[in-house]
């Protein structure tokens, strides 16, 4: 797991689409992960983007 990430889960629906959710120690560590690692992981996995309102709770 990435430093600062407390938990994570991935679910797969009947349509074959997946949803990944994660819980972070604080907003700074989450933003650091987004800025430094997430873009490469998204490109590698071929992920589609979600509606912005669904991205952060």
C-alpha positions as CSV (number, residue, x, y, z in Angstrom):
1,X,0.0,0.0,0.0
2,X,1.0,3.6,-0.6
3,X,2.2,5.6,2.5
4,X,-0.7,7.5,4.0
5,X,-3.3,5.1,2.5
6,X,-5.3,3.5,5.3
7,X,-7.5,1.2,3.3
8,X,-8.7,0.5,-0.2
9,X,-11.2,-1.6,-2.0
10,X,-12.1,-2.5,-5.5
11,X,-15.6,-3.7,-6.6
12,X,-16.7,-5.1,-9.9
13,X,-20.3,-4.8,-11.2
14,X,-22.2,-7.1,-13.4
15,X,-21.4,-4.8,-16.4
16,X,-17.7,-5.6,-15.9
17,X,-17.0,-2.0,-14.7
18,X,-14.9,-1.6,-11.6
19,X,-14.9,1.0,-8.8
20,X,-11.9,1.7,-6.6
21,X,-12.3,3.4,-3.3
22,X,-9.6,4.4,-0.8
23,X,-9.3,6.0,2.6
24,X,-6.4,8.3,3.4
25,X,-4.7,9.5,6.5
26,X,-5.1,13.1,5.4
27,X,-5.9,15.3,2.3
28,X,-2.2,16.2,1.7
29,X,-1.1,12.6,1.4
30,X,-4.0,11.8,-1.0
31,X,-3.1,14.8,-3.1
32,X,0.5,13.8,-3.2
33,X,-0.5,10.4,-4.5
34,X,-2.8,11.9,-7.1
35,X,-0.1,14.3,-8.3
36,X,2.8,11.8,-8.4
37,X,1.4,8.3,-9.1
38,X,-2.3,8.2,-10.1
39,X,-2.0,9.5,-13.7
40,X,0.5,6.7,-14.7
41,X,-1.7,4.1,-13.1
42,X,-4.8,5.4,-14.9
43,X,-3.0,5.3,-18.3
44,X,-1.7,1.8,-17.7
45,X,-5.1,0.4,-16.7
46,X,-7.2,2.2,-19.3
47,X,-9.5,3.7,-16.7
48,X,-12.4,5.9,-17.7
49,X,-13.0,9.1,-15.7
50,X,-15.8,9.5,-13.2
51,X,-18.0,12.4,-12.7
52,X,-16.1,14.9,-10.6
53,X,-18.7,14.9,-7.8
54,X,-18.1,11.2,-7.3
55,X,-14.3,11.5,-6.9
56,X,-14.1,12.8,-3.3
57,X,-16.5,12.3,-0.4
